[in-house]
Amino acid sequence: MSEKTGTFVVTNAEAESAVLRDVETSQVHTLGSNPGLEVDDVLEATVAPEPPLEVTWQVIEIENRRRIELVDSDLEPTQHAKELAGDAEVGDLVTEERAGTGEIHVLPLPGEEVESAAEDVLADEETIARAARLDAVRVEVRRSVDDGVLSVRYLPD
């Protein structure tokens, strides 16, 4: 095996080891040591297998390290998000690129399912991986139970 450069999310971190997941391929890399990483750190880094067995990995270089802020907003989805939801079937995911970078995901749902769906999005490690792929630094979850709309905004810095 050889070095690999990519964007990784730290999914597990202990004093003596850490686990990275490549946000593009979902490949998991268990590190033989922890160079000060914490769960949910996002790294643009180069990793390589540790000799001689090449069972665990080591971080060769970290080009960028950041945290993605997850915000459970008390704001309602924007009027535009509500319009996107209105044009979709219940349960369909509507995605739209933001001007510049980032995305907005809108999900029309039955009103009674909006709260649990928002909790699921905030707890799902894939939310952070998706934000990392989109170069977002903030994920904002907005909801309207009355309108049956869940909005997830992946925002750049």
C-alpha positions in Angstrom: 0.0 0.0 0.0 1.0 3.6 -0.4 0.3 7.0 0.9 -3.2 8.4 0.5 -4.1 12.1 0.5 -7.7 13.1 1.1 -10.3 14.6 3.4 -11.0 12.5 6.5 -13.4 12.7 9.4 -12.2 11.4 12.8 -14.9 8.9 13.9 -13.2 7.6 17.0 -10.3 9.0 19.1 -8.6 7.6 22.1 -5.3 8.5 23.7 -3.3 5.8 21.8 -5.2 5.6 18.5 -7.8 7.2 16.3 -10.0 6.1 13.4 -10.3 8.2 10.2 -13.0 7.8 7.5 -12.3 9.1 4.0 -15.3 11.3 3.1 -15.1 10.4 -0.6 -14.7 6.6 -0.4 -15.8 5.8 3.1 -12.7 3.8 3.6 -11.7 3.5 7.2 -8.1 4.0 8.4 -7.2 3.0 12.0 -4.2 5.0 13.2 -1.5 3.3 15.3 -1.2 6.4 17.4 -3.2 9.6 17.9 -1.5 12.9 17.0 -4.0 14.9 19.1 -7.1 14.3 17.1 -10.7 14.5 18.4 -13.9 13.0 17.2 -15.5 15.0 14.4 -12.3 16.7 13.4 -12.1 17.1 9.7 -8.6 16.7 8.2 -7.1 17.4 4.8 -4.2 15.0 5.2 -1.9 12.4 3.9 -1.8 9.0 5.6 0.3 6.0 5.0 0.4 2.4 6.3 2.7 1.8 9.2 5.5 -0.7 8.5 6.2 -3.5 8.7 2.8 -5.1 8.7 0.9 -2.2 7.2 -2.2 -3.0 9.3 -2.5 0.4 10.9 -2.0 3.8 9.4 0.0 6.9 10.4 -0.6 10.6 9.6 2.2 11.9 7.4 1.0 15.5 7.0 -2.0 17.5 8.0 -2.6 20.3 5.5 -5.8 21.6 7.2 -7.7 20.7 10.4 -11.1 22.1 11.2 -14.3 21.5 13.1 -17.7 21.7 11.5 -20.3 23.5 13.7 -23.6 21.7 13.9 -26.4 24.2 14.7 -29.9 23.1 15.8 -31.5 26.4 14.8 -34.7 27.8 16.2 -35.2 29.6 12.9 -37.8 28.4 10.4 -36.8 27.3 6.9 -36.6 30.2 4.5 -39.5 30.9 2.2 -37.4 29.5 -0.7 -36.9 26.2 1.2 -40.6 26.0 1.8 -41.3 26.5 -1.9 -38.8 23.8 -2.8 -40.5 21.5 -0.4 -43.9 22.4 -1.8 -42.8 21.2 -5.3 -41.6 17.8 -3.9 -43.3 14.6 -2.7 -43.3 13.8 1.0 -40.0 12.1 1.8 -38.2 13.3 -1.4 -34.9 15.0 -0.8 -34.4 18.2 -2.7 -30.9 19.6 -3.0 -29.9 22.9 -4.3 -26.4 24.5 -4.6 -26.0 27.8 -2.8 -24.6 30.8 -4.6 -20.9 30.3 -4.3 -20.3 27.1 -2.3 -22.4 24.9 -0.1 -25.8 23.3 -0.5 -29.3 23.4 0.9 -31.1 20.1 1.5 -34.9 20.3 1.9 -37.1 17.4 3.0 -40.9 17.6 3.0 -42.2 15.4 5.8 -45.4 14.7 7.8 -45.4 17.3 10.6 -45.1 14.7 13.3 -41.8 13.3 11.8 -40.0 16.7 11.4 -38.5 16.8 15.0 -37.2 13.2 14.9 -35.8 13.7 11.4 -33.9 16.9 12.6 -32.5 14.9 15.6 -31.4 12.2 13.2 -29.6 14.6 10.9 -27.8 16.3 13.8 -26.7 12.9 15.3 -25.6 11.3 11.9 -21.9 11.2 11.3 -22.6 11.4 7.6 -23.8 14.9 8.1 -20.3 16.0 9.0 -18.8 13.9 6.2 -21.1 15.6 3.7 -20.2 19.0 5.1 -16.5 18.1 4.7 -17.1 17.1 1.0 -18.9 20.4 0.4 -16.2 22.5 2.1 -18.7 23.7 4.6 -17.8 24.8 8.1 -21.3 25.1 9.5 -24.4 22.9 9.2 -27.6 24.6 10.2 -30.8 22.5 10.7 -34.1 24.4 10.5 -37.5 23.0 10.8 -41.2 23.9 10.5 -43.5 21.3 12.0 -46.6 23.3 10.8 -45.3 23.3 7.2 -43.8 19.8 7.4 -40.4 21.0 6.2 -36.8 20.1 7.3 -34.0 22.3 5.9 -30.3 21.5 6.2 -28.0 24.2 5.2 -24.3 23.4 4.5 -22.6 26.8 4.8 -19.1 27.9 3.9 -16.9 30.1 6.1 
